[in-house]
Amino acid sequence: MADPQGFMTTPRRTCPRRPVPERVEDWNEVYVGQGLLPIISEQAGRCMDCGIPFCHSECPLGNLIPEWNVLVSREDWDAASDRLHATNNFPEFTGRLCPAPCETACVLAINADPITIKNVEVAIADHAWEHARVPPRPPDRLSGKTVAVVGSGPAGLAGAQQLTRAGHTVAVYERDDRIGGLLRYGIPEFKMEKVHLDLRLEQMREEGTKFRTGVAVGTDMDAARLAERYDAVIVAVGAHAPRELRVPGRELAGIHQAMEYLPLANRVQEGDLTEPPITAEGKDVVIVGGGDTGADCLGTVLRQHASSVVQLDINPQAGDERTPDQPWPTYPKVHRVSPAHEEGRELALLRGSDRYGHDVPVPGPEGDVRVYSSATLRFEGDATGHVRALHLVGVEPTERRPQPGTEWVLPAQLVLLALGFSGPERDTGLIDQLGLGLDPRGCIARDTGFATTAPGVFAAGDAGRGQSLIVWAIAEGRSVAAAVDRYLAGSTTLPMPVRPADRPLVV
């Protein structure tokens, strides 16, 4: 504990964001700088000697948060990086993308502002990269065992890195043309510039991990034959099966799933395309879904200079404070304003409209592009078969029942569905070829050791857990690596921070 009174004398201060009119004209990260070291050191000094660090319990990785807070407050950046990397393979990812449940579990959050844990984390990671303090860690010897990892998202990459460092020969198979999964093509550039991903992949290559891109296991390569070639297989293909909005007019042109839209914008930033085939430029856009993916769509739509944008959320607007049924230290459902929502609000006010071009009948905060407690009845098309409007209805907040007399129409030439994901895709052939069982949610069934119904095949990340957070994916990747190492070697020294829920396999 660097300053025993720091949490009382120093107010919370987060890293500033760039001005909205500036940042919506480019695709760079929205923050002025994640590594404003004087601010970060001062904020780390707010960490109190709480006795029981509840931030640990809410972090699936078990990050040693108080330890690296103290080290940062003393400006011992190398030691802080060592403690951070002891539990997290990719802090430069989580420091940018994780919603930070650790902060809401901070003891200070009981009645004050919590530590800026997320800002401290990413500052440590960026400082380590900038000063070449993240060297490759190849194994001292090889085990002679081979592992195939199917999928190169955060779970697959974390598992691959851990197993490579343990001495196994690991190959990662990815169906896209570049490694990274949703980190590469799902997360917009303004949330995480891909240079951070590329740096970590280069480190993994130097450690010995092999990458095979453009190989769709189950389609281009028989999954069963892949399993025969390797001593163990990890399935970390994510949960890419999108939830549908089954209402009349869904077949109209101009209605797309979010993951049809977002990767195209990222491919423009990668240099593959000069213009995205699906663009919001000059269009009235409606985003159906109020979660993080919807916010990603919103930020992308604004940078493509849409004529207007509205984001629909079937849920009522949450309050600004915890409710009694969400006590500390749980992660509460409260009203949050992401950088994309901040951009939408400010641009709406600049244009002199509290709805960014539309006067909708549902009240909300001034300038907020989100409309709450609304559901889609049907889509309306024009003479060419292209969507031109959504017919909506207000819903009762608790039961989500349509409320008669609340119907209204919202014009749209582009509709983006951001309703979440229901599990791994079933039409790739991988699940059937490996003979994997599914649990009642449609995810890959596994036991408490991440083993599936197929011998030598393990499942991790969203493919087995269901749609979740990046911090859970990395934690599962580290855990499945420990399970595979034990399977191959009889024992393991690798950490297992989490285990799947203890439930029976469903075949």
Buried (B, 14 or more C-beta within 10 A) or exposed (E): BBBEEBBEEBEBBEBEBBEBEEBBEEBEBBBEEBBBBEBBBBBBBBBBEBEEBBBBEBBBBBBBBBBBBBBBBBBBBEBBBBBBBBBBBBBBBBBBBBBBBBBBBBBBBEEBBBBBBBBBBBBBBBBBBEEEBBEEBEBEEBBEBBBBBBBBBBBBBBBBBBBBBBBBBBBBBBBBEBBBBBBBBBBBBBBBBBEBBBEBBEBBBEBBBBBBBEBBBBBEBBBBEBBEEBBBBBBBBBBBBBBEBEBEBBEBEBBBBBBBBBBBBBBBBBEEEEEBEBBBBEBBBBBBBBBBBBBBBBBBBBBBBBBBBBBBBBBEBBEEEBEEEBEBBEBBEEBEEBBBBBBBBBBBEEEEBBBBBBEBEBEBEEBBBBBBBBBBBBBBBEEEEEBBBBBBBBBEBEEEEBEEEBEBEBBBBBBBBBBBBBBBBEEBBBBEBBBBBBBEBEBBBBBEBBBBBBEBBBBBBBBBBBBBBBBBBBBBBBBBBBBBBBBBBEEBEBBBBBBBEEEEBEE
